[in-house]
Amino acid sequence: MTHQIFGESEKIFGFRDLRVNICCSAARMKTLVQVKHSGSVDSVEDIPADDIMQLLSQHLQPGFLTNESEFVKELANESTFKPYGELIHSYQVTKGGESRTFEMFRTSIETPGFRDFHERIQPFLLFYVDAASYIDVDDEKWTYYLLFEKYQFEGSTRYAFAGYMTIYSYYAYPGLIRPRISQVLVLPPFQRQGHCAAMLQAFYNLCYKNDDIKDITIEDPSENFQRVRDFVDARNCMTLAPFKSLKLLFGFSGDMERQARIKFKINKKQARRVYEILRLKRTDPSNEHEYREFRLDVKRRINIPFQKRGREFDKLSKFLQPTELAATMNSQREQRLEYLQSTFEELLEEYQKVIERLNMI
Ligand SMILES: CC(C)(COP(=O)(O)OP(=O)(O)OC[C@H]1O[C@@H](n2cnc3c(N)ncnc32)[C@H](O)[C@@H]1OP(=O)(O)O)[C@@H](O)C(=O)NCCC(=O)NCCS
């Protein structure tokens, strides 16, 4: 994704066989930018060729390298790199008999060296998160959680940066904190190995222990991240009595909302979503009655905003002729039914993916 750098069409103008390589060292994330092409124009019809370095330099940390041998020299410093902040969680990922170690650190911007490091990791958001924006690091309410792979190389312990999360501490009445997960990124070589779920759970575990935290929110989650969140929240709620088996078939209860909030600091909207996922998981698709009840229950929830609009409509109806009223109501009803069905189907698709993952644990 490069639209924030090169414009909506994501095209670079004025070069033949263009290649822009951006390399980062694994630990310190020192950046090398190389532009290669087989020919360029100064301008076409008064439109100048894009100044790639200038466009990139508006987003990358000042002082990024453009010379390969200087970059190679920098690599010698990788062996002495130590992650920033305090170690809060460590875990292994095993695949094909090979076990790899990952460590998660919590830091503030004040940790020596981290401000600089953050300037180098932040541009990755532009490439991997749609509509990403940079944060104001001078606001002390930000906390940073960093994930590194820890490995041995040539007799020394090395680290490779794998991903990070930023959390903003909002105020919650009365005198409490409502952390909001803002930016989350797992770098592509580390994706789909369970790291995001592990990071989220490690952060949650710290929150559970903190009585000052009211509940945990997430800022505008992407679909992929929402799925990870649904999986982690559902995995946790499955251990609570109100979310167990038969109880799910009787609808979303106050007990579910309360326990999800008290035990796992999950807000009402997300607790309801988790209930729907776990109810679908419990529902026998071959049992027509059970499945119909589930569908109606979800659709009733999706319909709530329309009911509110319905009350506004009652007022409006006083000013319409009976024929006008009937026509408007029919078209609105059709649109609403279509919307309910398509939203239900989209949700079903998302929920099924979460259930597939839950079935693997
Ligand atoms: C969204 C994002 C943070 C998820 O990180 P991740 O570490 O890949 O997440 P996880 O590994 O926990 O889960 C992701 C998927 O991998 C699958 N997975 C996890 N472990 C796996 C394994 N060992 N083998 C195969 N698949 C696995 C999960 O089932 C899940 O599948 P799904 O997408 O079908 O639901 C990451 O993709 C990312 O950084 N994306 C770009 C930035 C972004 O969108 N950030 C969120 C902004 S709000």
The ligand as a MOL file (V3000), in Angstrom:
LIG
                    3D

  0  0  0     0  0            999 V3000
M  V30 BEGIN CTAB
M  V30 COUNTS 48 50 0 0 0
M  V30 BEGIN ATOM
M  V30 1 C -3.8370 -7.9630 11.3630 0
M  V30 2 C -2.4770 -8.4870 11.8590 0
M  V30 3 C -2.0110 -7.6010 13.0030 0
M  V30 4 C -2.6430 -9.9420 12.3330 0
M  V30 5 O -1.3900 -10.4110 12.8090 0
M  V30 6 P -0.9720 -11.9550 12.8200 0
M  V30 7 O 0.1760 -12.1120 13.7410 0
M  V30 8 O -0.8410 -12.4770 11.4480 0
M  V30 9 O -2.2780 -12.6140 13.5140 0
M  V30 10 P -2.4690 -14.1230 13.9630 0
M  V30 11 O -1.3470 -14.9540 13.4490 0
M  V30 12 O -2.7770 -14.1610 15.4090 0
M  V30 13 O -3.8180 -14.5150 13.1740 0
M  V30 14 C -3.9400 -14.2170 11.7980 0
M  V30 15 C -4.4020 -15.4260 10.9980 0
M  V30 16 O -3.3720 -16.4260 10.9930 0
M  V30 17 C -3.9260 -17.6860 11.3250 0
M  V30 18 N -2.8810 -18.4550 12.0350 0
M  V30 19 C -2.4130 -18.2210 13.2830 0
M  V30 20 N -1.4590 -19.1200 13.5800 0
M  V30 21 C -1.3220 -19.9120 12.4950 0
M  V30 22 C -0.4960 -20.9990 12.1780 0
M  V30 23 N 0.3880 -21.4740 13.0550 0
M  V30 24 N -0.6070 -21.5650 10.9700 0
M  V30 25 C -1.4940 -21.0910 10.0630 0
M  V30 26 N -2.3100 -20.0330 10.2950 0
M  V30 27 C -2.2290 -19.4730 11.4990 0
M  V30 28 C -5.1250 -17.3580 12.1990 0
M  V30 29 O -6.0670 -18.3930 12.2260 0
M  V30 30 C -5.6600 -16.1210 11.5290 0
M  V30 31 O -6.4250 -16.5390 10.4100 0
M  V30 32 P -7.6580 -15.6670 9.8090 0
M  V30 33 O -7.0510 -14.3980 9.2560 0
M  V30 34 O -8.2270 -16.5330 8.7500 0
M  V30 35 O -8.5750 -15.3940 10.9440 0
M  V30 36 C -1.4270 -8.5020 10.7030 0
M  V30 37 O -1.9610 -9.2200 9.6210 0
M  V30 38 C -1.0240 -7.1120 10.2460 0
M  V30 39 O -0.1450 -6.4970 10.8160 0
M  V30 40 N -1.6820 -6.6100 9.1800 0
M  V30 41 C -1.3800 -5.3240 8.6110 0
M  V30 42 C -1.6880 -4.1820 9.5510 0
M  V30 43 C -3.0920 -4.2190 10.0920 0
M  V30 44 O -4.0650 -4.4480 9.3950 0
M  V30 45 N -3.1910 -3.9110 11.3830 0
M  V30 46 C -4.4280 -3.8010 12.0910 0
M  V30 47 C -4.8540 -2.3800 12.0340 0
M  V30 48 S -6.1980 -2.1380 13.1420 0
M  V30 END ATOM
M  V30 BEGIN BOND
M  V30 1 1 1 2
M  V30 2 1 2 3
M  V30 3 1 2 4
M  V30 4 1 2 36
M  V30 5 1 4 5
M  V30 6 1 5 6
M  V30 7 2 6 7
M  V30 8 1 6 8
M  V30 9 1 6 9
M  V30 10 1 9 10
M  V30 11 2 10 11
M  V30 12 1 10 12
M  V30 13 1 10 13
M  V30 14 1 13 14
M  V30 15 1 14 15
M  V30 16 1 15 16
M  V30 17 1 15 30
M  V30 18 1 16 17
M  V30 19 1 17 18
M  V30 20 1 17 28
M  V30 21 1 18 19
M  V30 22 1 18 27
M  V30 23 2 19 20
M  V30 24 1 20 21
M  V30 25 1 21 22
M  V30 26 2 21 27
M  V30 27 1 22 23
M  V30 28 2 22 24
M  V30 29 1 24 25
M  V30 30 2 25 26
M  V30 31 1 26 27
M  V30 32 1 28 29
M  V30 33 1 28 30
M  V30 34 1 30 31
M  V30 35 1 31 32
M  V30 36 2 32 33
M  V30 37 1 32 34
M  V30 38 1 32 35
M  V30 39 1 36 37
M  V30 40 1 36 38
M  V30 41 2 38 39
M  V30 42 1 38 40
M  V30 43 1 40 41
M  V30 44 1 41 42
M  V30 45 1 42 43
M  V30 46 2 43 44
M  V30 47 1 43 45
M  V30 48 1 45 46
M  V30 49 1 46 47
M  V30 50 1 47 48
M  V30 END BOND
M  V30 END CTAB
M  END
